[in-house]
Amino acid sequence: MIRASLLVSALLALLGGCRRQEDAGPIAVSVVGPALGSGAATPVRGQLTAPAAALIGATGQGLLRFDAAGQVVPGTAARWIVSDEGRSLIFRLPDVRTPGTTAIDAAQIARRIHAAMADGSDNPLKPLLGAISEVDAVTPQVIDIELKAPRPNMLQLFAQPALAMGGGGRGPLAIVSARNGVVLLRPLPDPQADPDNPPPRPPRVLLRGEAAGRAVARFVAGDTDLLLGGRFEDLPVAHIAALPRGVLHVDPVKGLFGLAFVAADHGFTTEAGNRRALAMAIDRDRIGRLLDIPGWAPATATITTPTPEIDRPAAPAWTGIALPDRQTQARTILRHWQAAHGALPTLRIAMPAGPGARLLFAAIASDWQAIGLSAVAVGQEDPADLRLIDDVAPAEVASFYLRAFACDRGVPCTAVTDRLLIEARNANSLAERAVLLAQADALITDNAPFIALGNPVRWSLVSPALDLYRDSPRAIHPLNELRSPLKR
């Protein structure tokens, strides 16, 4: 914590004390992550960094997009209909192209979706796109997506940056310049606007990607209006800064946040009883206090909240037991294993860098030390026995949570669970799918491949001048919906 404090102080001195004026200038936005290099606005097949996702979401939309409140609104598609009891999604592209943009047709969008679904794709949404049976560009302006069965909230996937059509000024913003990792964006004109009565001029945006410490320092110095992309590992950096009241925002996201066991052929973690013992021993309330997470809600279940398919997610049998009793039971389980197999191993936990990650590891290691087990933190690319998962759910679907623990994910699994997940993907009705997913949820919970801690943490620092900013359940904040335009 002292090192983080010194870092912020040093960066403040580096950046100088010149505060931004709340004027008509561009909105300065820092996103925690790598600097934006050339080609950052072009979608890739793999995982997007937070700065790249923000840039792609601003300059290249998918069929749909999320507004400031996290609701699905038109993107490259002007309108859409859902028919055949939810099995057919038909999107129509706009009749009038926005001036200054590159034309896009249904065939290009179909190719983008097919690429995300392809066998060799590492698109993060690929596991959730298996419900799609056909993508057909009916006309240059109409695309028909057929599903194997109805899927609630499927539209939310088509609003994710991972399915965006990028580049070429496809909006809602376009790149004016990109120098030294800073991208200047301008709003595209509204093709439907009355040229004789132009609307108010929306603000431009200066976007950069940078480390959390530098981004916080820049915000405190008044040189940035908005910091996005904060995660749990960097939250202590924000807490120690001299922030004005009310500028720290935490998005109400849902998803997976916890430790996933790495599949092994032998040893301590191959036994589900041992994995359950480690999950039982953790004091989740203390984690919330140590990290000082506003609104922290500890969780023990893989699916943290109900979904349209599973209204009562499975919870471990020990959930209602008091922590001291859980730790006593866990200690007994470990002693029995030790008596039969010898010394307990020292478990390796792969964690990200950052003060929040160090606090989280210290809390977990302390709880496990209390039941007789040692742990050591390793880098995210190092060999490990457990790895931190910190993923926001892209849509309100149970399969996001459950498919993370299929056998192809390198975690302890069962063939029965995999079969249920495949049958659920091919189910002909929502009712049948719900039954199969609930069975898979129960089996995964009993097998204990994952130690759930709570929902992911995504935080921002927001200037009061950004009157259109809203906390988002998707942790996606459109850069064209931050500040009201100035009246002419």
NORMOCOR-V52700 format. One record per residue. N is the residue number from 1. RES is the residue in one letter. SS is DSSP state (h for helix, s for strand, l for the rest). Layout:
N|RES|SS / N|RES|SS
//
This chain:
1|M|l / 2|I|h / 3|R|h / 4|A|h / 5|S|h / 6|L|h / 7|L|h / 8|V|h / 9|S|h / 10|A|h / 11|L|h / 12|L|h / 13|A|h / 14|L|h / 15|L|h / 16|G|l / 17|G|l / 18|C|l / 19|R|l / 20|R|l / 21|Q|l / 22|E|l / 23|D|l / 24|A|l / 25|G|l / 26|P|l / 27|I|s / 28|A|s / 29|V|s / 30|S|s / 31|V|s / 32|V|s / 33|G|l / 34|P|l / 35|A|l / 36|L|l / 37|G|l / 38|S|l / 39|G|l / 40|A|l / 41|A|l / 42|T|l / 43|P|l / 44|V|l / 45|R|l / 46|G|l / 47|Q|l / 48|L|l / 49|T|l / 50|A|h / 51|P|h / 52|A|h / 53|A|h / 54|A|h / 55|L|h / 56|I|h / 57|G|h / 58|A|h / 59|T|h / 60|G|l / 61|Q|l / 62|G|l / 63|L|l / 64|L|s / 65|R|s / 66|F|s / 67|D|l / 68|A|l / 69|A|l / 70|G|l / 71|Q|l / 72|V|s / 73|V|s / 74|P|s / 75|G|l / 76|T|l / 77|A|s / 78|A|s / 79|R|s / 80|W|s / 81|I|s / 82|V|s / 83|S|s / 84|D|h / 85|E|h / 86|G|h / 87|R|l / 88|S|s / 89|L|s / 90|I|s / 91|F|s / 92|R|s / 93|L|s / 94|P|l / 95|D|l / 96|V|l / 97|R|l / 98|T|l / 99|P|l / 100|G|l / 101|T|l / 102|T|l / 103|A|l / 104|I|l / 105|D|l / 106|A|h / 107|A|h / 108|Q|h / 109|I|h / 110|A|h / 111|R|h / 112|R|h / 113|I|h / 114|H|h / 115|A|h / 116|A|h / 117|M|h / 118|A|l / 119|D|l / 120|G|l / 121|S|l / 122|D|l / 123|N|l / 124|P|l / 125|L|l / 126|K|h / 127|P|h / 128|L|h / 129|L|l / 130|G|l / 131|A|l / 132|I|s / 133|S|s / 134|E|s / 135|V|s / 136|D|s / 137|A|s / 138|V|s / 139|T|s / 140|P|l / 141|Q|l / 142|V|s / 143|I|s / 144|D|s / 145|I|s / 146|E|s / 147|L|s / 148|K|l / 149|A|l / 150|P|l / 151|R|l / 152|P|l / 153|N|l / 154|M|h / 155|L|h / 156|Q|h / 157|L|h / 158|F|l / 159|A|l / 160|Q|l / 161|P|h / 162|A|h / 163|L|h / 164|A|l / 165|M|l / 166|G|l / 167|G|l / 168|G|l / 169|G|l / 170|R|l / 171|G|l / 172|P|l / 173|L|s / 174|A|s / 175|I|s / 176|V|s / 177|S|s / 178|A|s / 179|R|s / 180|N|l / 181|G|l / 182|V|s / 183|V|s / 184|L|s / 185|L|s / 186|R|s / 187|P|s / 188|L|l / 189|P|l / 190|D|l / 191|P|l / 192|Q|l / 193|A|l / 194|D|l / 195|P|l / 196|D|l / 197|N|l / 198|P|l / 199|P|l / 200|P|l / 201|R|s / 202|P|l / 203|P|l / 204|R|l / 205|V|s / 206|L|s / 207|L|s / 208|R|s / 209|G|s / 210|E|s / 211|A|l / 212|A|h / 213|G|h / 214|R|h / 215|A|h / 216|V|h / 217|A|h / 218|R|h / 219|F|h / 220|V|h / 221|A|l / 222|G|l / 223|D|l / 224|T|l / 225|D|l / 226|L|s / 227|L|s / 228|L|s / 229|G|s / 230|G|s / 231|R|s / 232|F|h / 233|E|h / 234|D|h / 235|L|h / 236|P|h / 237|V|h / 238|A|h / 239|H|h / 240|I|h / 241|A|l / 242|A|l / 243|L|l / 244|P|l / 245|R|l / 246|G|l / 247|V|l / 248|L|s / 249|H|s / 250|V|s / 251|D|l / 252|P|l / 253|V|l / 254|K|l / 255|G|s / 256|L|s / 257|F|s / 258|G|s / 259|L|s / 260|A|s / 261|F|s / 262|V|l / 263|A|l / 264|A|l / 265|D|l / 266|H|l / 267|G|l / 268|F|h / 269|T|h / 270|T|h / 271|E|l / 272|A|h / 273|G|h / 274|N|h / 275|R|h / 276|R|h / 277|A|h / 278|L|h / 279|A|h / 280|M|h / 281|A|l / 282|I|l / 283|D|l / 284|R|h / 285|D|h / 286|R|h / 287|I|h / 288|G|h / 289|R|h / 290|L|h / 291|L|h / 292|D|l / 293|I|l / 294|P|l / 295|G|l / 296|W|l / 297|A|l / 298|P|s / 299|A|l / 300|T|l / 301|A|l / 302|T|l / 303|I|l / 304|T|l / 305|T|l / 306|P|l / 307|T|l / 308|P|l / 309|E|l / 310|I|l / 311|D|l / 312|R|l / 313|P|l / 314|A|l / 315|A|l / 316|P|l / 317|A|l / 318|W|l / 319|T|l / 320|G|l / 321|I|l / 322|A|l / 323|L|h / 324|P|h / 325|D|h / 326|R|h / 327|Q|h / 328|T|h / 329|Q|h / 330|A|h / 331|R|h / 332|T|h / 333|I|h / 334|L|h / 335|R|h / 336|H|h / 337|W|h / 338|Q|h / 339|A|h / 340|A|h / 341|H|h / 342|G|l / 343|A|l / 344|L|l / 345|P|l / 346|T|s / 347|L|s / 348|R|s / 349|I|s / 350|A|s / 351|M|l / 352|P|l / 353|A|l / 354|G|l / 355|P|h / 356|G|h / 357|A|h / 358|R|h / 359|L|h / 360|L|h / 361|F|h / 362|A|h / 363|A|h / 364|I|h / 365|A|h / 366|S|h / 367|D|h / 368|W|h / 369|Q|h / 370|A|h / 371|I|l / 372|G|l / 373|L|l / 374|S|s / 375|A|s / 376|V|s / 377|A|s / 378|V|s / 379|G|l / 380|Q|l / 381|E|l / 382|D|l / 383|P|l / 384|A|l / 385|D|l / 386|L|s / 387|R|s / 388|L|s / 389|I|s / 390|D|s / 391|D|s / 392|V|s / 393|A|l / 394|P|l / 395|A|l / 396|E|l / 397|V|l / 398|A|h / 399|S|h / 400|F|h / 401|Y|h / 402|L|h / 403|R|h / 404|A|h / 405|F|h / 406|A|l / 407|C|h / 408|D|h / 409|R|h / 410|G|l / 411|V|l / 412|P|l / 413|C|l / 414|T|l / 415|A|h / 416|V|h / 417|T|h / 418|D|h / 419|R|h / 420|L|h / 421|L|h / 422|I|h / 423|E|h / 424|A|h / 425|R|h / 426|N|l / 427|A|l / 428|N|l / 429|S|l / 430|L|h / 431|A|h / 432|E|h / 433|R|h / 434|A|h / 435|V|h / 436|L|h / 437|L|h / 438|A|h / 439|Q|h / 440|A|h / 441|D|h / 442|A|h / 443|L|h / 444|I|h / 445|T|h / 446|D|h / 447|N|h / 448|A|l / 449|P|l / 450|F|s / 451|I|s / 452|A|s / 453|L|s / 454|G|s / 455|N|l / 456|P|l / 457|V|l / 458|R|s / 459|W|s / 460|S|s / 461|L|s / 462|V|s / 463|S|l / 464|P|l / 465|A|l / 466|L|l / 467|D|l / 468|L|l / 469|Y|l / 470|R|l / 471|D|l / 472|S|l / 473|P|l / 474|R|l / 475|A|l / 476|I|l / 477|H|l / 478|P|l / 479|L|l / 480|N|l / 481|E|l / 482|L|l / 483|R|l / 484|S|l / 485|P|l / 486|L|s / 487|K|l / 488|R|l
//
